[in-house]
Amino acid sequence: MFKKLAIVLFLAAPFMASAQNTQVKLGHLDVQSLFLSMPEAKQIDSTMKKLSAQHENEIKRMEEEFNRKLAEYKQGESQFDETIKKSRMEDLQTLQTKMQNYYQQAQSLLQQKQEELQAPLRERIRRAMDEVGAENGFLYIFDTNTILFKSEQSIDVAPLLKKKLGVK
């Protein structure tokens, strides 16, 4: 048994020695910062602000309509019979429900649109990261927003990626 263990260790020794001589290259960068520094990100932000403003205007219009009908109801409430009061209250509740539904739909649509617009840019960054990693022999490249510690030996790859992507 001891002979077998000695033979295995003897045969494995060259592999372990070569593994110890290999330098492990680790890289890091702030992916979000890189993303925001790209010109396409500014275009996405501009598009999202325009879409958001359109939805905000529609919500404001709905709120104005609700407030107008509420004021009309309050003004004539004492003169309305119960049937009219009930009908107007139902109208107000329906408007309020429509406003809430529209707000939720708008939020969902804005989120989907943002993801749709950002996907090609994120893919471009991912491909550039793969290329930089392969070209420079990195074992791993970490996002500094998700790690708790980074060694001084870790290399900031942001300048390499910015060069690859043509970002200033």
Kinemage of the C-alpha trace (Angstrom):
@kinemage 1
@onewidth
@group {chain A} dominant
@subgroup {mainchain}
@vectorlist {calphas} color= white
{ca met a 1} P 0.000 0.000 0.000
{ca phe a 2} L 2.804 2.377 0.938
{ca lys a 3} L 4.574 1.547 -2.342
{ca lys a 4} L 1.465 2.453 -4.369
{ca leu a 5} L 1.102 5.772 -2.535
{ca ala a 6} L 4.787 6.562 -3.073
{ca ile a 7} L 4.515 5.781 -6.803
{ca val a 8} L 1.400 7.986 -7.169
{ca leu a 9} L 3.121 10.853 -5.363
{ca phe a 10} L 6.269 10.379 -7.452
{ca leu a 11} L 4.260 10.474 -10.692
{ca ala a 12} L 2.143 13.427 -9.573
{ca ala a 13} L 5.099 15.531 -8.370
{ca pro a 14} L 5.929 17.031 -11.811
{ca phe a 15} L 2.305 18.092 -12.296
{ca met a 16} L 2.124 19.708 -8.861
{ca ala a 17} L 5.404 21.541 -9.433
{ca ser a 18} L 4.256 22.933 -12.761
{ca ala a 19} L 0.937 23.997 -11.239
{ca gln a 20} L 2.767 25.933 -8.531
{ca asn a 21} L 4.872 27.771 -11.117
{ca thr a 22} L 1.826 28.896 -13.083
{ca gln a 23} L 0.776 32.398 -12.177
{ca val a 24} L -2.942 32.774 -11.676
{ca lys a 25} L -4.235 36.035 -13.132
{ca leu a 26} L -7.344 37.461 -11.546
{ca gly a 27} L -9.065 40.586 -12.759
{ca his a 28} L -11.759 42.880 -11.480
{ca leu a 29} L -13.874 45.782 -12.640
{ca asp a 30} L -17.015 47.713 -11.769
{ca val a 31} L -19.355 46.473 -14.498
{ca gln a 32} L -22.052 49.041 -13.685
{ca ser a 33} L -19.569 51.899 -13.935
{ca leu a 34} L -18.329 50.572 -17.285
{ca phe a 35} L -21.915 50.230 -18.495
{ca leu a 36} L -22.761 53.815 -17.503
{ca ser a 37} L -19.625 55.183 -19.168
{ca met a 38} L -20.681 53.921 -22.580
{ca pro a 39} L -22.390 56.344 -24.999
{ca glu a 40} L -25.171 53.823 -25.659
{ca ala a 41} L -26.119 53.951 -21.978
{ca lys a 42} L -26.795 57.672 -22.286
{ca gln a 43} L -29.065 57.018 -25.282
{ca ile a 44} L -30.920 54.332 -23.338
{ca asp a 45} L -31.343 56.713 -20.406
{ca ser a 46} L -32.697 59.424 -22.707
{ca thr a 47} L -35.171 57.016 -24.321
{ca met a 48} L -36.324 55.772 -20.920
{ca lys a 49} L -36.842 59.316 -19.633
{ca lys a 50} L -39.032 60.131 -22.657
{ca leu a 51} L -41.139 56.999 -22.199
{ca ser a 52} L -41.427 57.602 -18.483
{ca ala a 53} L -42.559 61.188 -19.085
{ca gln a 54} L -45.281 59.967 -21.470
{ca his a 55} L -46.627 57.574 -18.848
{ca glu a 56} L -46.385 60.199 -16.113
{ca asn a 57} L -48.403 62.608 -18.280
{ca glu a 58} L -51.095 59.987 -18.776
{ca ile a 59} L -51.221 59.276 -15.038
{ca lys a 60} L -51.458 63.001 -14.347
{ca arg a 61} L -54.327 63.291 -16.855
{ca met a 62} L -56.162 60.426 -15.154
{ca glu a 63} L -55.606 61.999 -11.719
{ca glu a 64} L -56.981 65.320 -12.968
{ca glu a 65} L -60.056 63.577 -14.335
{ca phe a 66} L -60.540 61.743 -11.032
{ca asn a 67} L -60.112 64.940 -8.984
{ca arg a 68} L -62.540 66.815 -11.241
{ca lys a 69} L -65.202 64.116 -10.889
{ca leu a 70} L -64.581 63.899 -7.145
{ca ala a 71} L -65.044 67.670 -6.809
{ca glu a 72} L -68.270 67.485 -8.849
{ca tyr a 73} L -69.500 64.675 -6.635
{ca lys a 74} L -68.695 66.557 -3.423
{ca gln a 75} L -70.295 69.730 -4.747
{ca gly a 76} L -73.584 68.060 -5.691
{ca glu a 77} L -73.595 65.301 -3.075
{ca ser a 78} L -76.228 66.953 -0.903
{ca gln a 79} L -78.563 67.368 -3.902
{ca phe a 80} L -78.189 63.849 -5.369
{ca asp a 81} L -80.553 61.050 -4.508
{ca glu a 82} L -79.084 57.709 -3.410
{ca thr a 83} L -79.099 56.194 -6.916
{ca ile a 84} L -77.034 59.052 -8.369
{ca lys a 85} L -74.691 59.024 -5.367
{ca lys a 86} L -74.134 55.294 -5.765
{ca ser a 87} L -73.553 55.609 -9.514
{ca arg a 88} L -71.066 58.467 -9.120
{ca met a 89} L -69.220 56.630 -6.330
{ca glu a 90} L -68.928 53.554 -8.552
{ca asp a 91} L -67.555 55.770 -11.333
{ca leu a 92} L -64.952 57.188 -8.956
{ca gln a 93} L -63.962 53.720 -7.750
{ca thr a 94} L -63.695 52.513 -11.350
{ca leu a 95} L -61.460 55.467 -12.234
{ca gln a 96} L -59.277 54.833 -9.207
{ca thr a 97} L -58.914 51.164 -10.159
{ca lys a 98} L -58.055 52.145 -13.753
{ca met a 99} L -55.369 54.530 -12.460
{ca gln a 100} L -53.826 51.831 -10.265
{ca asn a 101} L -53.886 49.272 -13.088
{ca tyr a 102} L -52.391 51.735 -15.549
{ca tyr a 103} L -49.628 52.639 -13.098
{ca gln a 104} L -48.724 48.968 -12.610
{ca gln a 105} L -48.792 48.291 -16.358
{ca ala a 106} L -46.662 51.345 -17.058
{ca gln a 107} L -44.071 50.248 -14.498
{ca ser a 108} L -43.949 46.783 -16.016
{ca leu a 109} L -43.697 48.132 -19.576
{ca leu a 110} L -40.912 50.533 -18.610
{ca gln a 111} L -38.966 47.751 -16.935
{ca gln a 112} L -39.369 45.478 -19.967
{ca lys a 113} L -38.310 48.251 -22.339
{ca gln a 114} L -35.241 49.034 -20.239
{ca glu a 115} L -34.202 45.377 -20.222
{ca glu a 116} L -34.805 45.178 -23.973
{ca leu a 117} L -32.664 48.256 -24.651
{ca gln a 118} L -29.879 47.218 -22.259
{ca ala a 119} L -29.577 43.595 -23.405
{ca pro a 120} L -27.434 44.264 -26.526
{ca leu a 121} L -25.097 46.539 -24.573
{ca arg a 122} L -24.710 44.025 -21.746
{ca glu a 123} L -24.012 41.302 -24.324
{ca arg a 124} L -21.392 43.503 -25.993
{ca ile a 125} L -19.678 44.027 -22.624
{ca arg a 126} L -19.814 40.296 -21.884
{ca arg a 127} L -18.227 39.421 -25.248
{ca ala a 128} L -15.507 42.041 -24.759
{ca met a 129} L -14.854 40.661 -21.278
{ca asp a 130} L -14.501 37.144 -22.715
{ca glu a 131} L -12.048 38.418 -25.325
{ca val a 132} L -9.980 40.456 -22.853
{ca gly a 133} L -9.902 37.517 -20.456
{ca ala a 134} L -8.730 35.095 -23.140
{ca glu a 135} L -6.218 37.508 -24.729
{ca asn a 136} L -4.605 38.372 -21.396
{ca gly a 137} L -4.722 34.953 -19.727
{ca phe a 138} L -7.107 35.779 -16.883
{ca leu a 139} L -8.459 32.842 -14.931
{ca tyr a 140} L -11.360 34.906 -13.553
{ca ile a 141} L -12.677 38.449 -13.865
{ca phe a 142} L -14.841 39.571 -10.961
{ca asp a 143} L -17.376 42.380 -10.655
{ca thr a 144} L -16.276 44.568 -7.732
{ca asn a 145} L -19.933 45.189 -6.837
{ca thr a 146} L -20.394 41.560 -5.821
{ca ile a 147} L -17.131 40.627 -4.088
{ca leu a 148} L -16.231 41.212 -0.476
{ca phe a 149} L -12.446 41.281 -0.835
{ca lys a 150} L -9.994 41.884 -3.635
{ca ser a 151} L -6.312 41.268 -3.419
{ca glu a 152} L -3.708 43.792 -4.503
{ca gln a 153} L -2.634 41.137 -7.004
{ca ser a 154} L -5.978 41.367 -8.785
{ca ile a 155} L -5.746 43.445 -11.949
{ca asp a 156} L -8.242 46.187 -12.837
{ca val a 157} L -9.383 45.191 -16.333
{ca ala a 158} L -11.615 48.243 -16.858
{ca pro a 159} L -8.973 50.072 -18.953
{ca leu a 160} L -8.525 46.989 -21.165
{ca leu a 161} L -12.274 46.650 -21.634
{ca lys a 162} L -12.745 50.351 -22.327
{ca lys a 163} L -10.036 50.142 -24.990
{ca lys a 164} L -11.635 47.032 -26.515
{ca leu a 165} L -15.067 48.723 -26.529
{ca gly a 166} L -13.759 52.089 -27.747
{ca val a 167} L -14.921 53.927 -24.616
{ca lys a 168} L -13.050 56.982 -23.360
